[in-house]
Amino acid sequence: MTELYITKTSTRNPLPQRLADFTTLAEALDYAAQGVTGYNFHDGRGRLTAPLRYAELRQRALAAAYRLCRLGLKRGDKVAIIADTSPLFMEIFYGCQYAGFVPVPLPINMSLGNHASYVERLARLLRSCEARVAVAPAEMQSFLAEAGSELDLLFSGGDEAFLRLDANVHALEPSRPDELAYLQYTSGSTGFPRGVMIDQATVMANLRGIVTHGLGVRPGDRCVSWLPFYHDMGLVGFVLGPMASQLSVDYLGAREFAMRPMQWLTLLSRNRGTIAFAPPFGYDICARRLRSGDLERLDLSSWRVAGIGAEPVRTDVLERFAECFAPAGFDSRAFLPCYGLAECSLAVSFAPLRQGIAIERIDRAHLEHHAHARLASACGDMAVTSFVNCGHALPGHEIVIRDQQGNPLPERAVGRVTVRGPSVMSGYFQNPEKTHRVLRNGWLDTGDLGYLTPDGLFITGRHRDLIFVNGRNIWPEDLEHLAGHYHGVRHGDVVAFTAAADDEEAVVMLVQCRLSDAQRRHELINELTSRIRSDFGVACRVVLLPPRSLPRTSSGKLSRSEASKRYLQGGRESLGLASPAESPVGTGAAS
């Protein structure tokens, strides 16, 4: 019996490299298919399960395009794909590019016990995007069947059923530069997700800026990613970007990363990866899961771009990661902060390469009272807050900070971050009201707050998350950061927000706590409320919750807006918790 061996796609490519200088994604894949690079899928133990060279992907994508055409789809029809980390997603996504259809990546179910809520969310997304076809991996087929049961779909089914469809050759007309490339749903951190319309010319402009200006992609680069394909950083950054610059990629599923985060670093080490990104929590979980003996098996010296995005950058997390993995060859200068959002395809700005993390220490009291980022004195005991430099806008793009009336603000004034350039979306699908609210005269209001200096853009938070108390603007991140330093509380397990206007305690902090001793929990509540009153001058109601109680977006970020909504609507019960039978006496409540 002959044993079958499979090998990963090559890092080196005899094909001359082109850096996303194409007019459409289909044109980019046509070129990449002439080389030897491609996508590589690995299981939770890091074993290669499916190498997929771009040449083979192109053939499979054409077959998928033929199948979709045979279903009777019209040009511009939407094809929903539950975006598991699998070759089938690639086949259907690129098949849509060749046939003039619009792929819509939808989130996978990341947690157990939320069957009903996931099905409801999936059904709303299917209706929102007006899907005509919906495809799911085999293990999620039942969710899709339930979610699409009342919709008029030409096809709804699993991967096997889709592959059995007629794939006879059919005349194809790929999507043109002015047609939609895909519909990208936002992660939902500020309400129900909206369908961002990105056309071919728009995404190609962003990809050119990313691979040339942002990453400085060069021959011999290799990407490694666990980021989900339904998230803009996963899709644009690590599906489309590598293909458009003919790089090979190694994939680990997002669920597999959550269970075994060290496999991400193992893949980087084994395959000599050079480019990999993660939100801060990704670096945090790797540092926390590090075990004795792990470093001996890792060589991270090839990792030249360690990107950070998708949520506010926490320097303490990155410093701890760099310290933990320096013995394995990790160079902290590889850290690359960046800023972006789905409404600008993906990227808006990048810090300079090989600079690492550059921060500014800001006088917190001055910031809260005057919305101005004055540098803190080198001496003295003033309260400070730190922000990370996210660099300058991509070529051809502009960033302007504006006040509430839309007027441009000077350097260091904190205001709304607005962006203009060729990467900006055309609007939200079937939602002209929300489109008009954020997009005017080509300028996109990102909803984020920040300030500019000659060195670049500094993001301070979300406008809607800002806590306004007694004439001061308090950043929730400052309160959450403080809580993360206490025993029993992890960074990233805290949300703070403003309570109802008539509540004498104007600020609420929800804390996922791992302490089981009732006395210690009571002490933690009192310590936090006292420290917040002392440092920030505000009363705060601290509520301790069990781990995994706080709502998250589809990309894994804690959702302040959803947590606040649930809390204000019904307190503990709306967060899915029992009555507070164990609450200690005193300020706050504990589970």
PyMOL commands that set and color helices and strands:
alter all, ss='L'
color gray80, all
select helices_A, chain A and resi 25-32+54-70+87-99+115-129+138-147+159-163+200-214+232-244+254-259+262-271+280-289+295-297+315-328+332-334+342-344+364-370+432-438+463-465+476-483+518-536+560-570+573-575
alter helices_A, ss='H'
color red, helices_A
select strands_A, chain A and resi 38-42+48-53+78-82+102-106+131-136+155-158+180-185+195-199+222-225+248-252+275-278+305-308+335-340+347-350+359-363+384-388+392-393+398-402+415-420+427-428+439-440+443-453+456-462+467-469+472-474+489-498+507-513+540-545+589-590
alter strands_A, ss='S'
color yellow, strands_A
deselect
rebuild
show_as cartoon
